[in-house]
Amino acid sequence: MSIKNKNLVAGLEALKAKDYEEAIFQFEIVCETELDQTTIEKAQINLVAAYQQNNQIEKALETCQIVMDSKNPIHKKWAKAEMPHLAKIYTAILEERAKANRKTVKQKSIHWLAELIKRYPQTILYAYKVKSIWQKVRDRWQPIQEFMDRIGEAIVYKLIEWFPKFTQKLKQITQKQK
């Protein structure tokens, strides 16, 4: 007989009632306090849905990436199937942000990143990690930030040019590790 996590149950009820903020709150508690990995992953899967419905797509992507690293093949398969859908939503958000005025280098970079994700949905994983690292660097070193803004467009063009080679090399490395 298994004991159900009360926060997981409360989160599922809130999600069903479309109270996404409460659902997020309950699922996050499960992720922080639960010891059973299966229960945590169930909370994370539902957390992706709650984040998505609450227009927190970046958090949904981050949580979905965590589930993709699961040892449970069912959860892993679900996350792999969900990621392109989330990438499509994220791409639309990026495009919307860039449409207002594509005159700055940053806006052009966002546009090209969105195009890259459209062509290669799996790049959302790398793009999200790059964005996170980029933000940390920008927060720490102000002078470097100005330099990066000036060359941002060139970097995006190079990423687009190098991506097929990079993906091929990454596959080779992961196959060797298995």
BELCOR-V588621 format. One record per backbone hydrogen bond with DSSP energy under -1.0 kcal/mol. CO is the residue of the C=O (numbers start at 1). NH is the residue of the N-H. E is the energy in kcal/mol with one decimal. If there is no record, write none. Layout:
CO;NH;E, CO;NH;E
This chain:
5;9;-2.2, 6;10;-2.5, 7;11;-2.5, 8;12;-2.4, 9;13;-2.3, 10;14;-2.4, 11;15;-2.5, 12;16;-2.4, 13;17;-1.9, 14;19;-3.0, 15;18;-1.3, 18;20;-1.1, 19;23;-2.3, 20;24;-2.8, 21;25;-2.3, 22;26;-2.6, 23;27;-2.8, 24;28;-2.6, 25;29;-1.6, 26;30;-1.9, 27;31;-2.3, 28;32;-1.7, 29;33;-2.2, 30;34;-2.5, 36;40;-2.1, 37;41;-2.6, 38;42;-2.1, 39;43;-2.1, 40;44;-2.5, 41;45;-2.5, 42;46;-2.0, 43;47;-2.2, 44;48;-2.0, 45;49;-1.3, 46;50;-2.4, 47;51;-3.0, 48;52;-2.4, 49;53;-2.6, 50;54;-1.5, 51;56;-3.0, 52;55;-1.6, 56;60;-2.1, 57;61;-2.8, 58;62;-2.3, 59;63;-2.6, 60;64;-2.5, 61;65;-2.3, 62;66;-1.5, 63;67;-2.0, 64;68;-2.0, 67;70;-1.9, 72;76;-2.5, 73;77;-2.3, 74;78;-2.2, 75;79;-2.4, 76;80;-2.4, 77;81;-1.9, 78;82;-2.1, 79;83;-2.2, 82;86;-2.2, 83;87;-2.7, 84;88;-2.1, 85;89;-1.8, 86;90;-2.8, 87;91;-2.6, 88;92;-2.0, 89;93;-2.0, 90;94;-2.6, 91;95;-2.8, 92;96;-2.4, 93;97;-2.2, 94;98;-2.0, 95;99;-2.1, 104;108;-2.2, 105;109;-2.6, 106;110;-2.2, 107;111;-2.2, 108;112;-2.5, 109;113;-2.4, 110;114;-2.4, 111;115;-2.1, 112;116;-2.4, 113;117;-2.4, 114;118;-2.1, 115;119;-2.1, 116;120;-2.7, 120;123;-2.5, 121;124;-1.6, 122;125;-1.3, 123;127;-3.6, 124;128;-2.4, 125;129;-1.6, 126;130;-3.0, 127;131;-2.8, 128;132;-2.1, 129;133;-2.5, 130;134;-3.2, 131;135;-2.6, 132;136;-1.8, 133;137;-2.5, 134;138;-2.7, 135;139;-2.4, 136;140;-1.7, 137;141;-2.6, 141;145;-1.6, 142;146;-1.5, 143;147;-1.5, 144;148;-2.9, 145;149;-2.3, 146;150;-1.6, 147;151;-1.7, 151;155;-2.0, 152;156;-2.2, 153;157;-2.3, 154;158;-2.2, 155;159;-2.7, 156;160;-2.3, 157;161;-2.1, 158;162;-2.9, 159;163;-1.8, 162;166;-2.7, 163;167;-2.9, 164;168;-1.9, 165;169;-2.4, 166;170;-2.7, 167;171;-2.3, 168;172;-2.0, 169;173;-2.3, 170;174;-2.5, 171;175;-2.2, 172;176;-1.9, 173;177;-1.7, 174;178;-1.2
